[in-house]
Amino acid sequence: MNSDPRISALNSDTGDITIGYNREKLDTGIAYDSNCIVDEAGWFNNVSKTESDLKYFYDKTGVQPYIYIRSAHSGDEDILKDTEDYSSYTEDYFNNTLGNPTNGFLFIYFDDGDGDPDNDWYADWEGDRARNVVDETYAVEIFYNYFEKYWDEYPADQTDEMFIQLYKSFADTIMTEVKSSDNDVKVSNNDVKKTISKAILKILIVIVVIIAVIVVLIILIVFWTKKQQRKKEEAEETERILNTPMQDLVQDAMEKDRLQELKDKYDNQ
């Protein structure tokens, strides 16, 4: 298809498709817009039929597709040259011409029309709600992988069929349920339970260690307090003895002996 003027400069290699995560169909309450293709370059054979067939994508994803084949010619003052210009133009077209549809997914192909495929380019833009399904991380890459694939497989006179198949495959792929074996994205319930159990066990161990440390600290504090109290009492007794006259100490000792004798006497009766 090197002679096909629709050829674009695709720089990325097509690899294994990574779906990324499970997606839910959008429920915006917005009806399907059957006027979703603008073809300035005359690519499509039956625009209205293709628009009708693209409803499959809308029914599967809840996202409204928009396709704009923009025709330009060398020498036009509005021709776009830089990548930034294509993105800015696409965003502006989405917001101002389409009215910023929250569930919209716009694809613009810029057909330079000069016969040199390296001058052709394309860009996309998504509405705020549409990004929940057509995300930049995975879905948009999947879209362009399919675009490259079907671009090579379909001849130039089957543009209608190419885009219909492109959006059908795109919808089926991104809405496929991601299982645990698919890129390890979905974690099984058992793994989640094991992770939670390990976390709880670690927390319990930390709590037990903290309690043990607190108990040891309390014992040490009580022991130290009693020891200090004994030292204080001994110091007070020593000070009392030193400050008491000798005769008083002798008298106290004699009194204690007398009381002890009385006690022994009554205990032996």
Secondary structure, 3 states (H helix, E strand, C coil): CCCCCCCCCCCCCCCCCCCCCCCCCCCCCCCCCCCCEEECCCCCCCHHHHHHHCHHHHHHHCCEEEEEEEECCCCCCCCCCCHHHHHHHHHHHHHHHCCCCCCEEEEEEEECCCCCHHHCEEEEEECCCHHHCCCCCCHHHHHHHHHHHHHHHCCHHHHHHHHHHHHHHHHHHHCCCCCCCCCCCCCCHHHHHHHHHHHHHHHHHHHHHHHHHHHHHHHHHHHHHHHHHHHHHHHHHHHHHHHCCHHHHHHHHHHHHHHHHHHHHHHHC
